[in-house]
Amino acid sequence: MKINYRTASRSAIFLLYVILTSNIFTASAQQIPLNKYGLAVVNTVALYKQLAAADSNQVLVDITTFIPGILKDIRYATKANFTHQQLYPNAVVYLRLPAAKALRAVQQELNKKGLGLLIYDAYRPYSITEKMWEIVPDDRYAADPRNGSGHNRGAAVDLTIIYLRSGRPVAMPTDFDDFTEKAHHAYAVADSIVADNRRLLRTTMEKYGFTALSTEWWHYYLKDYKQFPLMDIPFSNIK
């Protein structure tokens, strides 16, 4: 298709771009197998690479190398988490390229205040979500496998703020994975410093396109997270 960019309006060009890119994704999505719940889940490296080759936004990026100075505390790579099981073979952090770019902007803004980010979790294989649901079958705090998670799409991240000088997390209403109302954004925090810290994380994340999960102060996802397919690719297979 030949386009005269001199005469075409910006809106027409944008509309054509949307149609073309959506057609690429739709054609690829038709090849994604359905699981027992009827969900399309990318479960082979070959299919993941095919999607990534068609659209660079589908690429999963290693956050620890993509964002300078970012820290991690991947408790699912240990037994020190709510399942009391080691769910991940190693402590790695991956996000889709658009989420990685947005998170880098968050880190850069916080750095100007002498602060930074500490990551608890990001991309999570779909099979791990199934294990979590067996232990906590409550969709306020765990993703229902019948729907999948933003984590399974590589478009959600669990995190907090740290002081750059010490690397220590700022005070927040609860620890990570606290399944009580104290972790909710609507919970009235008596300590003004804690309330300010929670607000700073939310306003900065939302500024760069993330949405807060109402029941977990640490959980954020891209507004358009459903543009990315669910995935069940082990970390060791992501290059």
N, C-alpha and C positions, 0 to 999 in steps of 0.2 A: 504493500500500500504506500503510495507516494503522497506526501503531505506538503502543501505550500505553507510553510511556517510564517511567511510574510503576511499572508492574508487571513490565516486562521486566527480566530480569537483565542485568548488564553483559556477561557472556559471550555472551548471546544477541544483544545489540545489536551487539557487536563482530563476531560471526559474520555477521550480516546485512550489516554494512558491507563485510566482506571479499567476500561474495558479489556485492553490488551493484557494487563497484568493479572486481572481477575480470571481471564480465560486460561492463562498459563497455570495459575493455581488450581483452577477447577479441573483442568485436564490431568494435572498431577494427583489431585485429591481423589479422582476416580480410581486411581490405582492403589490407594491406601486400604488395606484390609479392615474389615469390621470385626470387633471383638464380640463377646457374648452379650454385651449390652447394646449392640448395634452402633458403637462408637468407632469412628475411623482412628486407628492408632498406628503410627509409623513404628514398625518393630524390626526393621532391618537397616543396616548401615547403608546398603545400596540405595534404598528408597530415600533415606535422609539425604544422601549425597546428591541424588537426582533433584530433589526439591531445592537444595541449596544452590545447585548449579543453575537452576531456572530463576532463582530469586535470592540474591545475596542477603536479604533481610532474614532469610530462614536459617542462616548460619548461626551455630552456637559458638559463642566467644568465651574464651577463658578470661574471666574477670580479673584474676590476680595479675595477669600480664597486661590486660587492656587498660586497667585503671591504676596508675602509679600510686603507691602508698596505701591502697585499700587493705584492710585486715579481714581475717576470717576466723570464725569459731564454729566449725561444722560438727555439731554434737551428734548428728546422725552417723558420723564416721566413727563414733565411739559408742559405748553402752550408757553414757551419761545423757539419756534423753527419755522422754515419757514412755517409750516402748521397752526400755531396758535391754535393747538389742542393738548390735552394730548393723545399721541398715545400709550404709555406704562402705565400699571397700577402702576408699581413701577420701581425704578432705579436699574436694575440688568444687569449683564454682563456675557454672556456665549459664549464660543468658543469650537470647536471640540478639542479633546485632542492634536493632532499634532500642531495645531495653538497655543494652550495654552502653550505648551512646548517651541515653538519657541519664543513666546512673553516673556516668563519668561527669556530666554537667553538674549533678547534685554534689558529687565529691569536690569538684573544683570550687563551687560556691561555698561549701562548708569550710574548705581549707582557708579561705579568706578570713574566717572567724576563728582560726586556730583549732578547727574541728575536722573530723573525718568520718568515715563509715566503717562499720564492722558487720560482715555478712554472716548470717546464721544458715541460710539456705537459699538456693536459687532453682535451677533446673532439677527436677526430681523425676526419675523414671516412673511410669504409670504403675508398674508392679509394686513399687514401694508405697504408693498411695493405697493400694489394695490392702497391704499389710497394716498400715496405719489405721484404716477404717475398721479392721477387725478388732482393734484395741480400743479405739475411741469412735464409735459409730454415731457421732454428733456433728452435723454439718456446720455448726457454729465454729468448731475448732479443727475439724478434719474434713478433707474433701471426699464427697461421696463418689465412689468409682463409677457409678451410673452416669455421672456428669463429667468426671475428670476435673483436673485442677489447672489453674494458671501456671503452677509450678511444672506440671507435665508438659506444658506448651513452651517452657523456657521464657515466660513473659511475666513471672512473679518472683519477688525476692523478699526474704525475711532479713531484717537488719536493724541496727541501732546506730547511735552517734557515739563517737569517742573523742577524747581530748588528744590532739596530735602529740603533745609533748610527752604524755605518759602512756598513751595507747589504751587507757582505761575507759570503759563505757561511762557515759553520763548517767545520772539517776533517772530511771523511768518508773512508771507505776508498778511494774512487776518484772520478773525475769522472763526470758523467752519461753514460749510454750506453757504459759500459765493459763489453764482453762477455767478461769473464773471471771466474774463481771469486772474485776479490777483491771483486766486487760482490755476492756472495751473503751473505745474512744469517748463514749458518752459518760463514762464513770467520772464522778466528781472527785478530783484529786485535791486533797487539802494543802499539800505542799506546793507553793507557787513555782518553785524551781523545777520540780518534776513536771508540773503542768506545762511550763514554758518549754521544757525539753521535748515533750511529746508533741507540742504544737509546732515547734521548729522543724522536727522531722517531717511532720505531715505537710506543712506549708511548702517546704522545699521540695519534697517528693512530688506534690501535686503541681508545683510550678513547672516541672519538667515532664508532665504527662502521665504520672502514676495516679492510681486511685487507691484510697485506703480501705482495708477490710474493717468493717465496723467493730468486730469482736476481737481483733488482734492489733494492738498498736504497732507491732513490728512488721505486719504483712502489707505489701503493696504490689499492685499489678498494673500493667499497661491497660489503658482504656479499651484499646482495640485488640486485646489479647486473643480473641477467638479467630483472628486471621491466621494464627499459627496452629498447626495440627497437634494433637496429643502425640506424645512420643514415649516409647518404652525401649530406649537405647541405653545400654550400660555406659557408665562414664568412660571405661577403658576403651570403648569403641569410637569415642568422639575425638577427632583429630583437628 
